[in-house]
Amino acid sequence: MTYYAVIDTNVVISSMLKRSSVPGQVMDLAVAGTIVPLEKQRMHFLLLET
């Protein structure tokens, strides 16, 4: 089964800070292809600014 989720900057940053957290698990599932991330274009700009 494929799931879809909006991945915002909080999830991305939290997953980088603590892999074993729920956001870290979400990102692992996204990398594995189980979750298809639906991201806002603004997120790209926010990540590039930091």
C-alpha positions in Angstrom: 0.0 0.0 0.0 1.2 3.5 -0.8 0.7 6.4 1.5 0.8 10.1 0.8 2.0 12.7 3.3 2.8 16.4 3.3 6.4 16.7 4.5 7.2 20.1 5.9 10.5 21.6 7.1 9.8 20.6 10.7 9.7 17.0 9.8 12.8 17.2 7.7 14.8 19.0 10.4 13.5 16.8 13.2 14.4 13.7 11.3 18.0 15.0 10.9 18.3 15.8 14.6 17.0 12.4 15.8 16.7 9.5 13.4 14.7 7.3 15.8 12.0 9.9 16.2 8.6 9.7 14.5 9.7 12.3 11.9 12.8 10.2 11.4 10.7 7.1 10.8 8.5 9.1 8.3 11.5 10.1 6.4 12.9 6.5 6.3 9.5 5.4 4.9 9.6 8.2 2.3 13.2 7.1 1.2 12.0 3.5 1.0 9.1 4.5 -1.2 6.3 3.5 1.2 5.3 7.1 1.7 5.1 9.5 -1.3 6.0 12.9 0.0 3.8 15.8 -1.1 5.9 18.9 -0.6 5.2 22.5 -1.0 7.6 24.4 -3.3 8.3 26.9 -0.5 10.0 24.2 1.4 12.8 24.0 -1.2 13.5 27.7 -0.7 13.4 27.4 3.1 15.9 24.6 3.1 18.2 26.4 0.7 18.2 29.5 2.8 19.5 27.6 5.9 
